[in-house]
Amino acid sequence: MYRYGQRKWRTGFSIADLFRLEAIGGVEILRIETALSGAGLQTTDRRTFGGVLGGVRAGLQPHEMIEFYGLGSIGLLVSGKGDGANLRVTKLELGARIMPVDYLGLFAGYRWSNYWQDRDTEESDVDLELNGPVLGLELRF
């Protein structure tokens, strides 16, 4: 199971209200629950990570209600267990956003995510890729 929440800020500049380039920064909380089972083996792991993220976003807005965008970000997260486990999260997303009202956006696209953890202990490293379609609601303030 995979759950996450983000609080981001964006700032940037526009060219003729058609193209926008922005820097992204914020905080992210991620909870990953894994279960492995096989012949004589069953193990579970639950981890909550928190940290900072940064990246860039570009958007092409041919109409005031429609935007096509691409974004890339990297996050550096620390385990809530206090065991020194750090996680690097990279994301790339391409999609479209419809903004029917000023502070509300609906978006759909495709997201490529990679979660990487280099453990200093004898436990295995983590290299997890989650790729697929994304659909969401965006509240803007």
C-alpha positions, 0 to 999 in steps of 0.5 A: 500500500502506498499513500502520500501527501504533499504541500507545494509552492510554485513560483515562476514567470510567464511568456505572453500568458501562453508558456509558464516555467516554475520552480517547485518546492515543498514538503512531502509525507510518504507511507509505504507498507510492504508484504512479502511471502513465499515458501517459508517466508513472510515479512512485512514492513511499514515505514513513514517518511517525511522531507523536502522536495524540489523541482521544475514545472513547465506549462503550455496554456492555449486557453485560460481553462486548459493547460498542458504541463510537464514536471520533474521533482526530487525529494529527500525523505527521512524515516519516522522510525529514527533508524537513519533510513533515508529515501530518495524520490524522483518523479516525472509527470506529463499531463493536462489540467482543466481549470473550471473555476479560479481555485480548482483544477482537474488534472490527468496524466502519466506519472513515472516515480522511483523510490530508492533507499540505500540501507547501511545495514545488512537489509536489502536496498530498495529500488521501487518504480511506480508508473501509471496514469494519474487523475486528481483534483487540485486546490490552489490558493 
